[in-house]
Amino acid sequence: MNKIYILDTTVILNDSNAIFSFPEEHVIIPLSVIEKVDKFKREMNDLGKNAREFNRTMDTLRKRGSLTEGIELNNKGTLQILFRAINGKEEVGISSDSVLTIGKNMRDDHPKKKIIIVSKDLNLRLKANALGLHAEGYEKDRFEEIMDYNGWHTLYLSQEELDEFNAIGTLNYEGDVKLRPNEFLNLKVKGKEKTAALARVAIHAPNIIIPLRFSSEDISGLRPLNMEQTFVLEALLDENIKLVSLQGVAGTGKTLLAVAAGLRQVLRDFTFNKILVSRPIMPMGKDIGYLPGDIDEKLRPWMQPIFDAVELIRSIDRRSSKPTLPSNLMDMEELQIEPLTYIRGRSIPNQYMVIDESQNLSPLELKTIVTRMGKNSKIVLTGDVEQIDHPYMDSYSNGLAYVAGRFRDNPLAAHIKLSKGERSELAEAAVNLL
């Protein structure tokens, strides 16, 4: 064991099994971390769940021996709980049992070993570096590559290959570009920059290129305004794709297209029995008790963006030549708009579900939701991984990035990153300039 890892509270609250992520190494948890984690155990959210699971794990492990002296774990590592001050005194700005204090103690006691403070708190890592301690983030379930993954490629073909694709409606691709199931393609002829065709990769045959099925269709009067939205429409309307993740900045049409596609498949195509639209209520905190009205009235301000999207879709449909949506859309049982608080514990069969702002959910929370999906159901995750409201997640470790990364090679899923804003010229300028 050449390294000693000291874990802080943010790591435990993010992953209750974090102590097992360092095989054959020595892991230390300060007593102050145990106490801070315990304060979260009554919370009915992901943090509370992790706190309770961690407490149960530690209660089981203490039966193996003294945690103060250290016990051996199944991964050949050791675990120890420490509480120790420096010369019996507190340093200015550092409590006697803090992660930083124990880090300094261990460095002095074990000069030949590498002492590593592990934290998801950027400020703590900065303080550690200022004190000459090595610090790193907790990297489990981070998908940094998802920031650069668009879900589609520009693919250059020879003229002969393009002619074959146009003639028979399929192409056996034998090139060097790695293709994944349900990826989308902007086909161009080698030496030319003009788009020759839009296509996609077949679900169960990553080397087979097939044409888009829904590129010429509209949904409730809405038509795709750019290539990325065309790919989104294809993924949303394909009944064989059960999970769609849409990542992009504000104004790219993620939520609007997701909801419109759901309304069409419920009210016109009858593919699903119901559309359920939900979003986390991260900004609420304890403010809900100060809002007037019953629970539905209290929650409505945080669900208002969804109501706005539905109302916009209905107004566009009403102005189209062939309206398809009923005038009493908001009152229909087939449309449900509710916070994620109401979803837990349910089974969701024969439904089309949209989770808006899903980047504010943890990997465990999204896993809980996706595993609720029953037969003949579809789930659409929308969000912007660069706008995280959760204190213990970042662009790479949030639920949206986690699910998109895990399902990237799965034929049941498709991922599209949208970059072009279509809300308005002002909104697009604000995204780029502010």
C-alpha positions as CSV (number, residue, x, y, z in Angstrom):
1,M,0.0,0.0,0.0
2,N,1.9,3.0,-1.3
3,K,-1.0,5.5,-1.1
4,I,-3.3,6.7,1.6
5,Y,-6.7,8.1,0.5
6,I,-8.7,10.4,2.8
7,L,-12.3,10.8,1.8
8,D,-14.5,13.8,2.6
9,T,-18.3,14.1,3.0
10,T,-19.1,15.0,-0.6
11,V,-17.6,11.7,-1.8
12,I,-19.7,9.6,0.6
13,L,-22.9,11.5,-0.2
14,N,-22.3,10.9,-3.9
15,D,-21.4,7.2,-3.6
16,S,-22.2,5.3,-0.5
17,N,-19.8,2.5,-1.5
18,A,-16.9,4.9,-2.3
19,I,-14.8,3.2,0.4
20,F,-14.6,0.1,-1.8
21,S,-13.3,2.1,-4.9
22,F,-9.6,2.0,-3.8
23,P,-8.5,-1.7,-3.9
24,E,-5.3,-2.7,-2.1
25,E,-5.0,0.8,-0.7
26,H,-5.5,2.4,2.7
27,V,-8.6,4.5,3.1
28,I,-9.2,6.9,5.9
29,I,-12.5,8.6,6.9
30,P,-12.2,11.4,9.4
31,L,-14.7,11.2,12.3
32,S,-16.0,14.7,11.3
33,V,-17.1,13.1,7.9
34,I,-19.0,10.4,9.7
35,E,-20.8,13.1,11.7
36,K,-21.6,15.3,8.7
37,V,-22.9,12.3,6.7
38,D,-25.2,11.4,9.6
39,K,-26.9,14.8,9.4
40,F,-28.3,13.8,6.0
41,K,-29.8,10.5,6.9
42,R,-33.3,11.9,7.4
43,E,-33.5,13.6,4.0
44,M,-35.8,11.9,1.5
45,N,-33.6,12.3,-1.5
46,D,-30.5,10.8,-3.1
47,L,-28.2,12.3,-0.4
48,G,-30.3,10.9,2.4
49,K,-30.4,7.5,0.7
50,N,-26.6,7.4,0.4
51,A,-26.1,8.6,4.0
52,R,-28.4,5.8,5.3
53,E,-26.7,3.1,3.1
54,F,-23.2,4.3,4.2
55,N,-24.3,4.1,7.9
56,R,-25.5,0.6,7.4
57,T,-22.3,-0.4,5.7
58,M,-20.2,1.0,8.4
59,D,-22.3,-0.7,11.1
60,T,-21.6,-4.0,9.3
61,L,-17.9,-3.4,8.9
62,R,-17.3,-2.4,12.5
63,K,-18.1,-6.1,13.5
64,R,-14.8,-7.1,11.8
65,G,-12.7,-5.2,14.3
66,S,-11.7,-1.8,15.5
67,L,-12.3,0.9,12.9
68,T,-10.0,3.2,14.8
69,E,-7.1,0.7,14.4
70,G,-8.2,-0.2,10.9
71,I,-9.9,-3.2,9.3
72,E,-9.2,-5.2,6.1
73,L,-11.7,-5.0,3.3
74,N,-12.6,-7.6,0.7
75,N,-10.7,-5.7,-2.0
76,K,-7.5,-6.2,0.0
77,G,-7.5,-2.6,1.1
78,T,-7.9,-1.3,4.6
79,L,-10.3,1.2,6.2
80,Q,-9.7,3.4,9.2
81,I,-11.6,6.1,11.0
82,L,-9.4,8.8,12.5
83,F,-9.8,11.7,14.9
84,R,-6.6,13.5,15.8
85,A,-5.4,17.1,16.3
86,I,-2.0,18.6,15.6
87,N,-0.2,18.9,18.9
88,G,-3.5,19.0,20.6
89,K,-4.3,22.4,19.1
90,E,-6.5,23.6,16.3
91,E,-4.9,25.5,13.4
92,V,-6.5,28.7,12.3
93,G,-9.4,28.0,9.9
94,I,-9.0,24.3,10.2
95,S,-10.9,22.2,12.7
96,S,-8.9,19.7,14.7
97,D,-10.5,16.6,13.1
98,S,-10.9,17.9,9.5
99,V,-9.9,16.2,6.4
100,L,-7.1,18.7,5.9
101,T,-5.7,18.3,9.4
102,I,-5.6,14.5,9.1
103,G,-4.0,14.9,5.7
104,K,-1.2,16.9,7.2
105,N,-0.8,14.5,10.1
106,M,-0.5,11.5,7.8
107,R,2.0,13.2,5.5
108,D,4.2,13.9,8.6
109,D,3.8,10.3,9.9
110,H,4.2,8.6,6.6
111,P,6.7,10.6,4.5
112,K,7.3,7.8,2.0
113,K,3.6,7.3,1.2
114,K,1.5,9.5,-1.1
115,I,-1.3,11.1,0.8
116,I,-4.3,11.9,-1.4
117,I,-7.4,13.8,-0.3
118,V,-10.4,12.8,-2.3
119,S,-13.2,15.3,-2.6
120,K,-15.9,16.6,-5.0
121,D,-15.6,20.0,-3.3
122,L,-13.4,22.2,-5.5
123,N,-12.7,24.7,-2.6
124,L,-11.4,21.9,-0.4
125,R,-9.1,20.6,-3.1
126,L,-7.7,24.2,-3.5
127,K,-7.1,24.5,0.2
128,A,-5.4,21.1,0.2
129,N,-3.0,22.2,-2.6
130,A,-2.4,25.5,-0.7
131,L,-1.3,23.3,2.3
132,G,1.0,21.2,0.1
133,L,-1.3,18.2,0.0
134,H,-2.2,16.2,-3.1
135,A,-6.0,16.4,-3.8
136,E,-8.2,14.9,-6.6
137,G,-11.8,14.6,-7.4
138,Y,-13.9,11.5,-7.1
139,E,-13.8,10.1,-10.7
140,K,-16.3,7.2,-10.5
141,D,-19.1,7.4,-13.1
142,R,-17.6,10.4,-14.8
143,F,-18.1,10.6,-18.6
144,E,-16.0,13.4,-19.8
145,E,-16.1,12.2,-23.4
146,I,-19.9,12.8,-23.5
147,M,-19.2,16.5,-23.8
148,D,-17.7,15.9,-27.2
149,Y,-20.1,13.2,-28.3
150,N,-22.7,14.5,-30.7
151,G,-24.5,11.3,-31.5
152,W,-24.0,11.9,-35.2
153,H,-21.1,12.0,-37.7
154,T,-20.3,13.7,-40.9
155,L,-19.4,10.7,-43.1
156,Y,-17.6,11.0,-46.4
157,L,-18.5,8.4,-49.1
158,S,-17.4,7.7,-52.6
159,Q,-19.9,8.6,-55.4
160,E,-20.4,4.9,-56.0
161,E,-21.3,4.2,-52.4
162,L,-23.7,7.1,-52.4
163,D,-25.3,5.9,-55.6
164,E,-25.7,2.4,-54.0
165,F,-27.3,3.9,-50.9
166,N,-29.8,5.9,-53.0
167,A,-30.6,3.0,-55.3
168,I,-31.3,0.3,-52.7
169,G,-31.9,2.3,-49.5
170,T,-29.1,0.7,-47.5
171,L,-25.3,0.6,-47.5
172,N,-22.9,-1.9,-46.0
173,Y,-20.3,0.5,-44.7
174,E,-16.7,-0.8,-44.6
175,G,-14.8,2.4,-43.8
176,D,-12.6,3.3,-40.8
177,V,-15.1,5.4,-38.8
178,K,-16.5,3.5,-35.9
179,L,-20.3,3.6,-36.0
180,R,-22.6,2.8,-33.1
181,P,-26.3,1.7,-33.2
182,N,-28.7,4.5,-33.8
183,E,-26.1,7.1,-34.6
184,F,-27.0,9.6,-37.2
185,L,-25.1,10.5,-40.3
186,N,-24.6,13.6,-42.5
187,L,-23.5,11.9,-45.7
188,K,-21.2,13.8,-48.1
189,V,-19.3,12.8,-51.2
190,K,-15.5,12.9,-50.8
191,G,-14.1,16.2,-52.0
192,K,-17.5,18.0,-51.6
193,E,-18.9,19.8,-48.6
194,K,-22.6,19.9,-49.6
195,T,-24.8,17.4,-47.7
196,A,-25.8,14.6,-50.0
197,A,-28.2,12.8,-47.7
198,L,-29.1,12.3,-44.0
199,A,-29.1,8.8,-42.7
200,R,-28.7,6.7,-39.6
201,V,-27.0,3.5,-38.4
202,A,-29.2,0.4,-38.2
203,I,-30.2,-0.7,-34.7
204,H,-28.7,-4.1,-34.6
205,A,-26.1,-3.8,-37.3
206,P,-23.6,-1.0,-36.7
207,N,-22.1,-1.3,-40.2
208,I,-25.4,-0.9,-42.0
209,I,-26.5,2.6,-43.0
210,I,-30.2,3.2,-43.6
211,P,-32.3,6.3,-44.6
212,L,-34.3,8.3,-42.2
213,R,-38.0,7.4,-41.9
214,F,-39.5,10.6,-40.5
215,S,-37.5,13.4,-42.0
216,S,-40.4,14.7,-44.1
217,E,-43.0,14.6,-41.4
218,D,-44.2,17.2,-38.9
219,I,-45.5,16.8,-35.4
220,S,-48.4,19.0,-34.3
221,G,-47.5,21.6,-36.9
222,L,-43.8,21.6,-35.8
223,R,-41.1,20.8,-38.4
224,P,-37.3,20.5,-37.7
225,L,-35.5,23.7,-38.4
226,N,-32.0,22.2,-38.7
227,M,-30.1,18.9,-39.2
228,E,-29.8,18.3,-35.5
229,Q,-33.5,18.6,-34.9
230,T,-34.2,16.3,-37.9
231,F,-32.1,13.6,-36.1
232,V,-34.0,14.3,-32.9
233,L,-37.3,13.8,-34.6
234,E,-36.2,10.5,-36.0
235,A,-35.1,9.2,-32.6
236,L,-38.3,10.4,-30.9
237,L,-40.6,8.8,-33.4
238,D,-38.9,5.5,-33.7
239,E,-40.8,3.0,-31.6
240,N,-37.7,0.7,-31.4
241,I,-35.6,3.3,-29.6
242,K,-36.7,3.2,-26.0
243,L,-34.4,5.8,-24.5
244,V,-33.5,9.1,-26.0
245,S,-31.1,11.6,-24.4
246,L,-31.0,15.2,-25.7
247,Q,-28.2,17.4,-24.5
248,G,-28.0,21.1,-25.5
249,V,-28.0,24.7,-24.5
250,A,-31.2,26.7,-23.9
251,G,-33.3,27.4,-27.0
252,T,-32.3,24.4,-29.1
253,G,-35.7,22.9,-29.0
254,K,-35.1,19.9,-26.7
255,T,-38.2,20.0,-24.6
256,L,-40.5,21.3,-27.3
257,L,-39.7,18.5,-29.7
258,A,-39.8,15.9,-27.0
259,V,-43.2,16.9,-25.8
260,A,-44.6,17.4,-29.3
261,A,-43.4,13.9,-30.4
262,G,-45.1,12.4,-27.3
263,L,-48.4,14.1,-28.0
264,R,-48.4,12.8,-31.5
265,Q,-47.7,9.2,-30.5
266,V,-50.3,9.3,-27.8
267,L,-53.2,11.3,-29.4
268,R,-52.7,10.4,-33.1
269,D,-50.6,7.3,-33.5
270,F,-51.9,5.6,-30.3
271,T,-48.4,4.1,-29.8
272,F,-48.6,4.9,-26.0
273,N,-51.6,5.3,-23.6
274,K,-50.3,8.4,-21.9
275,I,-47.6,11.1,-22.0
276,L,-46.0,11.9,-18.6
277,V,-43.8,15.0,-18.4
278,S,-41.7,15.7,-15.3
279,R,-38.7,17.6,-14.0
280,P,-36.8,17.8,-10.8
281,I,-37.5,20.7,-8.4
282,M,-34.0,21.5,-7.4
283,P,-34.4,25.3,-6.7
284,M,-37.2,24.7,-4.2
285,G,-35.4,23.8,-1.1
286,K,-37.5,24.8,1.9
287,D,-39.2,27.6,0.0
288,I,-42.2,25.5,-0.7
289,G,-43.7,26.0,2.7
290,Y,-43.8,29.8,2.2
291,L,-45.7,29.6,-1.1
292,P,-49.5,30.0,-1.0
293,G,-52.0,27.3,-2.0
294,D,-52.1,23.5,-1.9
295,I,-49.2,21.2,-3.0
296,D,-50.1,21.5,-6.7
297,E,-50.3,25.3,-6.6
298,K,-46.9,25.4,-4.7
299,L,-45.3,23.2,-7.4
300,R,-46.7,24.9,-10.4
301,P,-44.0,27.7,-10.6
302,W,-41.3,25.0,-11.1
303,M,-43.4,23.1,-13.6
304,Q,-44.4,26.2,-15.6
305,P,-41.8,25.8,-18.3
306,I,-43.5,22.5,-19.2
307,F,-46.9,24.1,-19.3
308,D,-45.5,26.9,-21.5
309,A,-44.1,24.3,-23.9
310,V,-47.4,22.5,-24.2
311,E,-49.3,25.8,-24.7
312,L,-46.9,26.8,-27.5
313,I,-47.3,23.4,-29.2
314,R,-51.1,23.7,-29.0
315,S,-51.0,27.3,-30.5
316,I,-48.7,26.1,-33.4
317,D,-51.0,23.1,-34.1
318,R,-54.1,25.4,-34.0
319,R,-52.6,27.5,-36.8
320,S,-51.6,24.6,-39.0
321,S,-53.7,23.4,-42.0
322,K,-54.6,20.1,-40.3
323,P,-54.8,20.6,-36.5
324,T,-54.5,17.3,-34.6
325,L,-54.6,18.4,-30.9
326,P,-57.9,18.9,-29.0
327,S,-58.7,22.3,-27.6
328,N,-59.0,20.8,-24.1
329,L,-55.5,19.3,-24.2
330,M,-54.5,20.6,-20.8
331,D,-57.5,18.8,-19.2
332,M,-57.0,15.5,-20.8
333,E,-56.1,12.4,-18.8
334,E,-53.7,11.3,-21.5
335,L,-51.4,14.2,-20.6
336,Q,-49.8,14.3,-17.1
337,I,-47.4,17.0,-15.9
338,E,-46.0,16.5,-12.5
339,P,-42.8,16.8,-10.4
340,L,-40.5,13.8,-10.0
341,T,-41.5,13.7,-6.4
342,Y,-44.6,11.8,-7.5
343,I,-42.8,9.3,-9.7
344,R,-40.9,7.3,-7.1
345,G,-42.2,3.8,-6.5
346,R,-44.4,3.7,-9.6
347,S,-44.4,1.3,-12.5
348,I,-44.8,3.1,-15.8
349,P,-46.1,0.8,-18.6
350,N,-47.4,1.9,-22.0
351,Q,-46.3,5.5,-21.5
352,Y,-44.1,8.1,-23.1
353,M,-42.1,9.9,-20.4
354,V,-40.1,13.1,-20.7
355,I,-37.7,14.1,-17.9
356,D,-36.7,17.8,-18.4
357,E,-33.6,19.3,-16.7
358,S,-32.3,15.7,-16.1
359,Q,-28.8,17.0,-15.6
360,N,-29.9,17.9,-12.1
361,L,-30.5,14.3,-11.2
362,S,-27.8,12.0,-9.9
363,P,-26.9,8.8,-11.7
364,L,-28.7,6.8,-8.9
365,E,-31.8,8.9,-9.2
366,L,-32.0,8.5,-13.0
367,K,-31.3,4.7,-12.6
368,T,-34.3,4.6,-10.3
369,I,-36.5,6.3,-12.8
370,V,-35.3,4.3,-15.9
371,T,-35.9,1.0,-14.1
372,R,-39.5,2.1,-13.5
373,M,-40.2,1.9,-17.2
374,G,-42.5,-0.9,-18.1
375,K,-43.3,-2.7,-21.4
376,N,-44.0,-0.6,-24.4
377,S,-42.7,2.6,-22.7
378,K,-40.3,5.2,-23.9
379,I,-38.3,7.7,-21.9
380,V,-36.7,11.0,-23.1
381,L,-34.1,12.8,-21.1
382,T,-33.4,16.5,-21.9
383,G,-31.0,18.9,-20.3
384,D,-27.8,21.0,-20.5
385,V,-24.9,19.4,-18.7
386,E,-23.2,22.8,-18.4
387,Q,-26.0,24.1,-16.1
388,I,-25.9,22.0,-12.9
389,D,-27.7,23.1,-9.8
390,H,-26.8,20.1,-7.7
391,P,-23.9,20.9,-5.2
392,Y,-22.2,17.5,-5.6
393,M,-22.3,17.0,-9.3
394,D,-20.6,18.5,-12.4
395,S,-20.8,18.4,-16.1
396,Y,-19.3,14.9,-16.2
397,S,-20.8,13.1,-13.2
398,N,-24.5,14.1,-13.5
399,G,-27.3,11.7,-14.3
400,L,-27.8,12.8,-17.9
401,A,-24.1,12.3,-18.8
402,Y,-24.0,9.0,-16.9
403,V,-27.0,7.5,-18.7
404,A,-25.9,8.8,-22.1
405,G,-22.5,7.4,-21.6
406,R,-23.6,4.0,-20.3
407,F,-26.2,3.6,-23.1
408,R,-24.0,4.9,-25.9
409,D,-23.4,1.4,-27.5
410,N,-26.9,0.0,-26.6
411,P,-29.3,-0.5,-29.5
412,L,-32.2,0.6,-27.3
413,A,-30.9,4.1,-27.0
414,A,-30.0,7.2,-29.0
415,H,-28.2,10.4,-28.0
416,I,-28.2,13.7,-29.8
417,K,-26.3,16.9,-28.9
418,L,-28.0,20.1,-30.1
419,S,-25.9,23.2,-30.5
420,K,-27.9,25.5,-32.8
421,G,-30.4,27.7,-31.0
422,E,-33.8,28.3,-32.7
423,R,-35.7,30.1,-30.0
424,S,-34.8,33.6,-31.3
425,E,-31.8,35.6,-32.6
426,L,-31.6,37.3,-29.2
427,A,-31.6,34.0,-27.3
428,E,-28.9,32.5,-29.6
429,A,-26.8,35.7,-29.2
430,A,-27.2,35.5,-25.4
431,V,-26.0,31.9,-25.3
432,N,-22.9,32.7,-27.3
433,L,-22.0,36.1,-25.7
434,L,-23.1,36.0,-22.1
